[in-house]
Structures are given as C-alpha cells and as structure tokens.
Amino acid sequence: MAFLTNPPPAGIYIHIPFCAQKCLYCDFYSITDQSLQEAFVAALFREIAATKSLLSFDTLYIGGGTPSILPAHQIGRIIERISEQFNLEESTEITLEVNPGTVTRQALKAYRQCGVTRLNIGVQSFQDSHLQWLGRIHSADAAIDAILWARAAGFEQIGMDLIYGIPGQSRQAWLADLRLALSFEPEHLSCYMLTCEPETPLDRMRRHQVFEAMTDGDVCDLFETTVTELSGNGYPLYEISNFARKDNSPDANRSRHNQKYWTDVPYLGFGPAAHSYLNPVRYRNHRDINAYMSDLNSGALPMAEKETLSVEQQLMETVFLGLRTREGISIRRFEEKSDRPFNILFQDILTDPELKKLIMLTPEHCSLTCQGMMVLDSIAGIFVDRI
C-alpha cells in the first residue's frame, strides 16, 4: 500500500505478539507460543518491505505483547529494516517496551547499542502481592533491577508503567508505589487505572464475583492523589494517564510517539492487530498471528479492516482524544474539519454554570480541569451529542 501525502513527521508502531504468560487484565493481542518467533519476524519483514511511504518519520515504537521476549539481535534487525525502508529523521525517538523478568543487564546494553533511545518498563507495582494478583511474572526486586540496569546501560529516557485501582489497594499503598518510582528519577510515568476489558480473565473474574472492584469514588480519589503527588514533584500530567518530568522544557520528556495518536498525526502499524492511520483512512491487521503470516506468505498484505472516517467521526475523535490531554481540544483543528465555529456549536456547554469547574476555555483550546478528567467520558459524551 502507498501513503501519499506530506503531513508533519509520522510514527511507526511494531507489534510484537509474544508474552511469557497472559496477564489477567490485558486485552492487547498476544500469544505464549514462542516457537513462532522466527516465522513471525520473517513475515514482519515481508510486511515492511511491501509498504511504501513518502512520509518522513520521527518515532518508532516497538510494543506488544512483550518485545523484550525477543532476543536483542532480533530487535536490532527490526530497527535496521525500518531504517532501510523508511525515511527516519536523525532525531528519531526509538522506544522499546520491556518487562522485568524477560530482560537482562546484557540485553539492555544490546538494545542501547542497536539504536533504542527510550525504554518503557512495565513495572505495574513495586509490591509483590499486587504483582501476583495481576498475573505478572516478575517481582518487585526484578523491577528495581531492570530500572538500575537500564540506567547503567546508558538510557537517558526511561518511562515506567504503573497500575492503580487494584482491589484492596489503599491510598497509602499507591503513594508508596509512586514515591518509590519517583526515587529513580524517571523521565516519564504512565499511571493506568485497572479496567475490566471485555472477555479478559479479569472481566470473567468480576462477573463471577471473585473479587470486589474498587468503587468509582475510590478510583477518583487515587487519580487525584496521582496528579497531586506527581505534579508536586515536577511531573505534570499531559494526558489522562501520562506524566513527564518537566526539566528545562515542559514537553521534553513526553512520549513523542503516543502524542501522535492524540493529535491526528499519521502512523503506520506493523504486526498482528496493529493499526495504521492516514486521515481519513484507518487500517487494521488481522488479530491472529496465523492469518497475519498466511497473508504475507502468499504475497498479500494482512489487512483485516479498512475504514474511511466520515467528517462526523473525525470530529468525534478530535473531541474524545483532545479532552484526554492537558492542552485539550485544538479549536483550530476542530474548525478546519467542521463548517461550524467551535464556540457557537458548543455554546450551551461552555456557558453551563454546572460545568464551569470542569471545563477550561482559551482562544486556542478547550480542556478539562483535574475534576473534569475524573468524568472524562461523561463530558466527552455531552460534546459528541452536539456534533
């Protein structure tokens, strides 16, 4: 497929569909059969070779699954193939997701040597009881080792994933996780609320009342605690789940790649279940490694779905994705897609006294306060009803 346009630098996502074992809460596509690794990489290279693009790219994100389950030389080969096939800018951000328990000191050094510039470490918790409940294969000590090894390997951009809203988790336990994470001075923190995604083991456990889910009020309290603790320590929120150390610039340590998803920038996705987007068209690959490899082995692209977004769908995405971010909806971007002025279309919302504490408006952006972020879906729904 060919993508012919000249927008701002785009992003590339590679989905590595292997895990040592599935976590209770995860609904990302992955398998535990490691025997397919070589065949998958061969198919991935066919997909990369078959995709032509005139875009320039400044981010490459290797996610999963568990990318660090692949040998380091395979990660190096993937980066090399992408670099050969596409126009990567000199300052390209190359991110690799790694999980404690699947990464070694030597592998981290090898990742750095083959061009990875940024690590995202799946810590999730520094408490063994919570890790065991979530179905993680690593211990708190293994998470700490991975962080220290990453710094020793020379990584200057380290992010960590943490999860809150675990049944029985107290505010003090969550604060202990946040404060230990901060002690390592990471450049980035992603703090995700535990959600019961449909058809995951966690969702089935909830439906069978194996555990008691945390109340909405308690989860909101943990979100507010997160924002207060991290912003007070120099990590302001820039998206509902993401915080970056501000250093000399407020956006220096943000995930350049993830910001593309929220700001309507094109991206190409490779691997099973990966998405590609070039406004207004979105593609999705097969969510099945065998179907993915079968198509590529027969000379076809592994596309499962192709959708051309209507103007109404584009406006809805601009609202939903924009409100997730600290900057909010870009009024200019919205009005470029709509034939109606933003302030007139949403006048009743923007002047509603009950929403004053939840919504902030400037000439350039419409965003949510911290209180508004707690009810993001509800407020976004109110906006979407007017489109």
N, C-alpha and C positions, 0 to 999 in steps of 0.2 A: 504494500500500500504506500502511496506517496502523500505527504502532507506539504502543501504548497502555500506558504504564507510567510509573513515577516514580522511576527509579534516580538515582544520582549523575550529574553532568553528563556527557553523552556526547560522542563525537567524530565529525567528518565528514572523510572522505577523498575527494579528487577525483583520478582517474587520467587524466593527460594522455598519450595513447598515441603520441607522436611523438618520434623521435630523428633526428639528422643521419645517424648510422650506428649499426649494432648493435655493441656490444662483444662480445668473444669469450666472456665468462663469464656474460653477463646472460640470465636466463630470465624476466624481467618482460615482460609483453606490450607490444610497441611496433612501430611501422611507420616507414618512412622516406619515405612518400609525403606530402609537405607540402600537396598540393593539397586534401586532405580537411579541413584545419583549420577552415574556416568552417562546413562541414556538420557537423563533429563538435561544435563549440561550440553550434550551433543544437539538435542532438539532446540535448546535455548539459543545456541549459536546459529542454527538454521533460521530461527525467527529473527534474530538480529540482522543476519545477512540479507534477509528478504525485505527488510523495512528501510525504505529510502526517505530521507528528510532533508529539506533545505533550511531547517531551523538551526539556530545555534542553541547550545545548552550550557547551563552553568551549575546544574545539580545532577548528581547521580545518587540514588538511594537504593541500597540493597537491603530488602526486608523479607519478612516471612510470616509464618514459619520461623525457623531458626537458622539464619545464614551461617552462623559460626559453627554449625554442624558439618559444613563442607570443609575439606582440607584447605589450608591457606593458599596453596598454589592454584586451586580452582577459583578462588575469589580473585586472585591476580589475573588469571586468564580471562575472566569475565570483564574486569576493568579494561584489560588490554583490547578485547574485541569491541567493546563500546567505544573506546578511544579511536580505534581504527575506522569504525563505521560512521561515527557522527562527529560533528564539529563541536568539540568541547572547548569552552573558553579556558584560558590559562588559570584562572582563579576558581575553577570548578570545585564546588563542595561535594566531596565523595563520602557519603555516610554508610556505615555498616552497622546493622543491629547485631549485638552479641548477647548471649545469655551465659551467666555464671553456670558452671557445671559442664559447659561444652567448649570452653575456651581455656587456653593455656598461656603462660607467660611467653613462650616461644611463638605461638600463633599470633599474639598481639603484635609482637615485633615484626613478624612477617607481613601482617596486614598494613602496618605503617610503611614498610619498605615497598609494598606494591602499589601505594598511592592513596590508601584510605586516609582522609583528613579528619574525619569526625566519627566518633563512636556513640551509639545509643545502647546503653547497658540495661537489660531487663531485670532490674533489681526486684521490683514489686514490693518487697518488705524486707526489713532487717530483723524480723522476728520469726524464728523457726516455726512456731506454731501456726502463724499465718501462712507462711510459705507451704507448709504441709497441707493445710486446709485448701489452698488454691490449686494444689497438684503440681507445684513447681519441683524440679528435680534437684535444685541447689539449696545450700544452707546459707544462713546469714554470713558466716565466715567466708564462704566461697564468693559471695557478692563483694565483700570487702577486698578480698584478694584480687578479684577482677579489676576493681577500681584502681588499686595500687599498682597492679601490673600495667594497666593502660597508661598511667602517668609515667611509669618507668620506661615504657616503650616509646615515649615522646609525643603522645597525643595531647594537643593543646585545646582540643574541642571535645569535651566529654558531656554527654547527656545521660540522665538516668530516668527510668520509668518507675513510678510508684503507684500503688493502688490503695484507695480508701473506700470505706463503706463495707468492709468485711464484717460479717455477722459477729457481734460481740466486741468489735473494736471500740475502744474508748477514745475520747479526745486526747488523753494523755499518751496513750499508745501511739496514736497517729502523730502527735507532736514529737515523740521520741524518734520516729522514723524520719520525719522532716529534718530534725536537728542533727541527726547523725549524717544524713545526706549532705546537709549544708557544711558539715565539718570537713568534707573532702573538697569543698570549693568547686563544684562542677560548673560548667558554663551554662548548663541547661537542665531543667527539671520538667518532666511531664507527669502530672498527677491525675490519674484517671479514676472516676467513680466506678466501682464494681457494678456492672449491669448484667441482668439475666437475659442474654441474647437468645432468641427463639431456637429451640432444638439443640442447645448445648447441654452437656451434663448438668451444669449449674441450674439451668431452667427446669430440667426434669426433676432435680432435687427440690427446687422451690415448689413445683406443682404437687409433689408428693409430701410436702411439708417436712422435709428432712432438716431444714433449718428455718429460723425466723429472720426474714430480711429486715435490714435496718429501716426505720421509718424515714419518710421524706424529710421530716423536720430535723432528724439527727444527721442525715446526709448533708442537708443545707448548712447545718452548724459546722460540719467538718470542712465543707467547701469554704465557708467564711474564715474558718481557722487557717486553712491553707493560704488563702490570699493575704490575710493579715500577717502571718508568720513569714512568708516568703518575701512579700513586698517590703516588710520591715527589715529584712536582711539583704536588700539590694537585688531581689529577683522579682521584678514587676510582672504581673500577668500580661500576656499579649494575645492569648487565645484562651478559651474557657478551660482548657486542660494544660496549658503550656506557659512556662515561666523561664525567662532568660536573664542571666546575670548582666546588669546594665553596663558595668565597666565605664569606658570613656564615651560609649555610644549606646543609646537605648535599644538599638536593634542589632548590635554587633554579634551577639551570641544566639540570635534566633535561628530556628531551623529554616534556612533559605528554601529548602525543598518543600516542606509542608506548607509554607506560606503560599505557594503556587496554587494549591488546592482551594484555598480560601479566597483567592483574588483573580480567578478566571484566566489564569495563565496556562498555556498548553503543556501537556506532558504525554510521554509515551510510556506504556507499560508492557513489560515482557515477563513471560512465565504464566503458569496456570492461574486463572482468576484475576489476572492483572487487567487494569483499565487503561485506556488511552483516551485523551480528550483534545479535540481541536474545535473550538467554538464554531458552530453549534453542534458538532458531532461527537458522540461518545461511543467507544468500542469496549467490549469485554471479552476476554479469552475464556475458553472452557474452564469450568471449575472442576476439572478432573484431569489428573496427570496423564492417564492413558489416552483420553480423547485428544488432549493437547499434543502429545507426542505422535499419535497416529496421523493427525492432520499434517504436521510438519514433515513427518517421514514420507508422506505421499505427495509433498510439494505444495500443500495448501497452507494458508495462514489459519491459526487456531481460533478464529473469531466465533464466539457463541452468539453475541448480540451486537447490533449496531442501531443507534438511536440518534435521530436528529431532533434536538430540543426546540420546541416552539418558543416564541418570544415570551409567552406567559411562563413557561418552565424556566427560562433563563432568568427572568425577574424574580421568580420564587427562590432560585438558588442564590442569586445576589443577596436577597434578604436573609435567608437562613444562614448562609456562610458568613456574610458580613457581620451579623449580630453575634456570632461566636467570637469575634475578635475585639480587642480593646479599641482599635480605631473605629470599628463599626462599618455600617454600610457606606460605601462611597456614593455620595449623591450624584456626582458627575457620571460615574459608571452606570448607575441606575438610569439616569435620564438619557444616556446615549442609547440604551436599549428600549426605552419607553417613549411614547409620544406625549407623556403627561408629566408636568412638573412634580417633583417629589413632595414638596411642602403642601401642594394643593391636594394631591391624591390621598395623602395620609393626614390631612389637617385635623380631623377629629381625634386621631390617636395622639398626635403631637401636642394638642391643646387639652387633652383629658387630664383634669386635676389629679385623678387617682393614679395616673401613670407618670406623674412628674418625678417621683423618686426613683423610677425605674429606667427612664429614657433620658439621654442627653443629646442635644442637637446643636451643631455648629453649622456655619455656611457650607462646610465641605463634607461632614459626616453625621450620621445618626448612629449612636451607640448605646449600650446598656451600662448602667451602674452595676456595682457588685450585687446589689439586691436584685437588679433586673436579670443578671446572669443566672441567679438561682431559679428563675422561672422562664428561662430562655424559650423553651418550646411553646409555652402559652403565648408569650408576647410575639414570637415569630408567626404563630398562627393567626393572631389578630391582624398583623400586617398582610399576610398572604390572602386573607379573606377580602382585602380591598383591591387586590390585583385583578 
